[in-house]
Amino acid sequence: MSFASLEGKRALVTGASKGIGRAIAEELSRGGAEVVVGYRTGADEAESLAGEIGGLAVQRSEEHTSELQSHHD
């Protein structure tokens, strides 16, 4: 099965350094999307995947996470 074309679209996939997230990132890339590989751990895996699919690897910032949590309190 094939997705509709994702050319010109950008996708952020969190937890993409391994497992299901990695598979989703790969499939979105095959569909034509520019993929941002989000990760908290697994920098080597995320960078490797980003290189394979022509995407960008971005690590989640703990500082930013704390800031977001304070807005929900």
Secondary structure, DSSP 8 states (H G I E B T S, - for coil): ------TT-EEEETTTTSHHHHHHHHHHHHTT-EEEEEESS-HHHHHHHHHHHT-EEEE--HHHHHHHHHHH-
